[in-house]
Amino acid sequence: MTDTNEEFWYDAKTAIAVHALPLLTDLRDKHIGFPGELLRLHNQDTNRANDAWTTILSQIVWSLETVTRDLDLSKEEYEERQRGFNLLGRWFGHLWD
């Protein structure tokens, strides 16, 4: 796939995944912080909060990767992908570093 709008007009989900995936992969691999809410959820334990953020970002990245690869998913994989999309919605406002 190329980055031309003409090729994505009919498949917004793939276009979004293609453009978001490198950004979120970099955020997962290079982040220096995490949402403060995770610190509260993990009793002020910064290591656990950081690990939780990495896990959340990894789940989101995996879900987007399944879209870009157009995989045939099992029921369990489909449900797992949906959990990643739910996490994306839940943490969307915290996707910065």
Secondary structure, 3 states (H helix, E strand, C coil): CCCCHHHHCCCHHHHHHHHHHHHHHHHHHHCCCCCHHHHHHCCCCHHHHHHHHHHHHHHHHHHHHHHHCCCCCCHHHHHHHHHHHHHHHHHHHHCCC
